[in-house]
Amino acid sequence: MIRSMTGYGRGEVVAEGHRLTAELRTVNHRFCEVSARLPRVFAAYEAEARKIVQERMTRGKLTLVVSWGSDGENVNEPAGTLTLDRATAQRYLDLLAEAKGVYGLKGEMDVTTFAGLPNVFAWQENERDAAFYLGLLRDVVTQATEDLVRMKEQEGTLLARDMEERLESIRARVAQVRERAPARARETFEKTRERVSQLLQGSELPEERVIQEIAMLSERLDCTEECVRLEAHVAQFRRYLAEEATPGRKLNFLLQEMNREINTIGSKSNDVAIVEQVVEVKEELERIREQVQNIE
């Protein structure tokens, strides 16, 4: 089953009075690129969160946002204890007193200035809760990832259905080209004989020479090989849609080959009926190409 490259997934877990939510969004991108925004308590586990997402995705620009609370509800983050680093604070005070004595500085430090000094206050994490936090993060990111995969697969089903209809249209039009091609060769043969007869004004036709020219012309007009290859590409395209989960790159390659074959048919045809079918096939291929850009 193919998957769309765009989608949205959400996960939520509640444990010990804490609610953790994860939202995962993805848009088209050539490679798999994951960016994450996590609460401070999970900062050390960002690589683990990214790994969970990347294991299920092959392409797309993904954004993972993990937060405490949901639906506008504020939930306190279990973030450990804010503590005063007494050693650091005392060192600041000692150095300031020393600077005042050496340089004759005046003034006193207020609370606001003191609180703004780097590393005076620090969060003291409870190490025994590390496994708890990691477990929460894994659960919520996995939920969001699975939810995203479901949405991508649903959209992929719709994309596949649309492309299948267009592929059937292409197959039918190529069949008409193959049916028309022999008649086109016969018509060319008769028109060539008629023109040569007019040029010779009733004289005897050099039959062998005419046959040689007609054979060469028929060879140039023959598009059987291109039709066969195009039909084979259509069949391969359908197999990828049915059998592979992430065939985006392969489908892009096949589309290039299909465009090459139909362009060759168009250049060889020199026939209004065939050209009409070629134009319709090229339009269908362009619509399919637009859809393939959204496939992972």
GIMOKA-V24735 format. One record per residue. N is the residue number from 1. RES is the residue in one letter. OMEGA is omega in whole degrees, 0 to 359 (NA if undefined). Layout:
((N | RES | OMEGA) (N | RES | OMEGA))
//
This chain:
((1 | M | 180) (2 | I | 181) (3 | R | 173) (4 | S | 179) (5 | M | 179) (6 | T | 179) (7 | G | 182) (8 | Y | 177) (9 | G | 182) (10 | R | 176) (11 | G | 180) (12 | E | 175) (13 | V | 178) (14 | V | 180) (15 | A | 177) (16 | E | 177) (17 | G | 181) (18 | H | 178) (19 | R | 181) (20 | L | 179) (21 | T | 177) (22 | A | 176) (23 | E | 184) (24 | L | 179) (25 | R | 178) (26 | T | 175) (27 | V | 184) (28 | N | 176) (29 | H | 183) (30 | R | 182) (31 | F | 176) (32 | C | 182) (33 | E | 184) (34 | V | 172) (35 | S | 186) (36 | A | 172) (37 | R | 186) (38 | L | 171) (39 | P | 185) (40 | R | 184) (41 | V | 180) (42 | F | 186) (43 | A | 182) (44 | A | 185) (45 | Y | 182) (46 | E | 180) (47 | A | 179) (48 | E | 179) (49 | A | 179) (50 | R | 180) (51 | K | 180) (52 | I | 181) (53 | V | 185) (54 | Q | 178) (55 | E | 182) (56 | R | 184) (57 | M | 176) (58 | T | 179) (59 | R | 177) (60 | G | 175) (61 | K | 188) (62 | L | 177) (63 | T | 180) (64 | L | 178) (65 | V | 178) (66 | V | 183) (67 | S | 175) (68 | W | 179) (69 | G | 180) (70 | S | 176) (71 | D | 177) (72 | G | 181) (73 | E | 178) (74 | N | 179) (75 | V | 182) (76 | N | 179) (77 | E | 177) (78 | P | 194) (79 | A | 180) (80 | G | 186) (81 | T | 175) (82 | L | 184) (83 | T | 175) (84 | L | 177) (85 | D | 187) (86 | R | 181) (87 | A | 180) (88 | T | 180) (89 | A | 180) (90 | Q | 179) (91 | R | 175) (92 | Y | 183) (93 | L | 179) (94 | D | 182) (95 | L | 177) (96 | L | 178) (97 | A | 178) (98 | E | 179) (99 | A | 179) (100 | K | 181) (101 | G | 183) (102 | V | 187) (103 | Y | 178) (104 | G | 180) (105 | L | 179) (106 | K | 179) (107 | G | 179) (108 | E | 179) (109 | M | 177) (110 | D | 184) (111 | V | 182) (112 | T | 179) (113 | T | 180) (114 | F | 181) (115 | A | 181) (116 | G | 180) (117 | L | 182) (118 | P | 171) (119 | N | 175) (120 | V | 176) (121 | F | 182) (122 | A | 175) (123 | W | 177) (124 | Q | 182) (125 | E | 176) (126 | N | 187) (127 | E | 182) (128 | R | 180) (129 | D | 183) (130 | A | 180) (131 | A | 179) (132 | F | 181) (133 | Y | 180) (134 | L | 178) (135 | G | 177) (136 | L | 182) (137 | L | 180) (138 | R | 182) (139 | D | 186) (140 | V | 179) (141 | V | 177) (142 | T | 177) (143 | Q | 181) (144 | A | 180) (145 | T | 179) (146 | E | 178) (147 | D | 177) (148 | L | 180) (149 | V | 179) (150 | R | 180) (151 | M | 180) (152 | K | 180) (153 | E | 177) (154 | Q | 178) (155 | E | 178) (156 | G | 178) (157 | T | 178) (158 | L | 178) (159 | L | 181) (160 | A | 180) (161 | R | 180) (162 | D | 181) (163 | M | 178) (164 | E | 179) (165 | E | 180) (166 | R | 177) (167 | L | 178) (168 | E | 177) (169 | S | 179) (170 | I | 181) (171 | R | 181) (172 | A | 181) (173 | R | 177) (174 | V | 177) (175 | A | 178) (176 | Q | 177) (177 | V | 180) (178 | R | 179) (179 | E | 183) (180 | R | 187) (181 | A | 180) (182 | P | 179) (183 | A | 178) (184 | R | 179) (185 | A | 179) (186 | R | 179) (187 | E | 178) (188 | T | 179) (189 | F | 183) (190 | E | 180) (191 | K | 179) (192 | T | 178) (193 | R | 181) (194 | E | 181) (195 | R | 179) (196 | V | 179) (197 | S | 179) (198 | Q | 180) (199 | L | 181) (200 | L | 176) (201 | Q | 174) (202 | G | 178) (203 | S | 182) (204 | E | 181) (205 | L | 172) (206 | P | 191) (207 | E | 182) (208 | E | 180) (209 | R | 179) (210 | V | 181) (211 | I | 178) (212 | Q | 181) (213 | E | 179) (214 | I | 180) (215 | A | 179) (216 | M | 179) (217 | L | 179) (218 | S | 179) (219 | E | 179) (220 | R | 181) (221 | L | 185) (222 | D | 180) (223 | C | 182) (224 | T | 182) (225 | E | 180) (226 | E | 178) (227 | C | 180) (228 | V | 180) (229 | R | 179) (230 | L | 177) (231 | E | 178) (232 | A | 178) (233 | H | 178) (234 | V | 179) (235 | A | 178) (236 | Q | 178) (237 | F | 180) (238 | R | 179) (239 | R | 178) (240 | Y | 179) (241 | L | 185) (242 | A | 192) (243 | E | 187) (244 | E | 180) (245 | A | 184) (246 | T | 184) (247 | P | 188) (248 | G | 182) (249 | R | 180) (250 | K | 180) (251 | L | 177) (252 | N | 179) (253 | F | 180) (254 | L | 179) (255 | L | 177) (256 | Q | 179) (257 | E | 179) (258 | M | 177) (259 | N | 179) (260 | R | 182) (261 | E | 183) (262 | I | 176) (263 | N | 178) (264 | T | 178) (265 | I | 180) (266 | G | 181) (267 | S | 180) (268 | K | 195) (269 | S | 184) (270 | N | 183) (271 | D | 185) (272 | V | 183) (273 | A | 180) (274 | I | 180) (275 | V | 178) (276 | E | 179) (277 | Q | 179) (278 | V | 180) (279 | V | 180) (280 | E | 179) (281 | V | 180) (282 | K | 176) (283 | E | 179) (284 | E | 179) (285 | L | 178) (286 | E | 177) (287 | R | 178) (288 | I | 179) (289 | R | 178) (290 | E | 179) (291 | Q | 182) (292 | V | 178) (293 | Q | 180) (294 | N | 182) (295 | I | 179) (296 | E | NA))
//
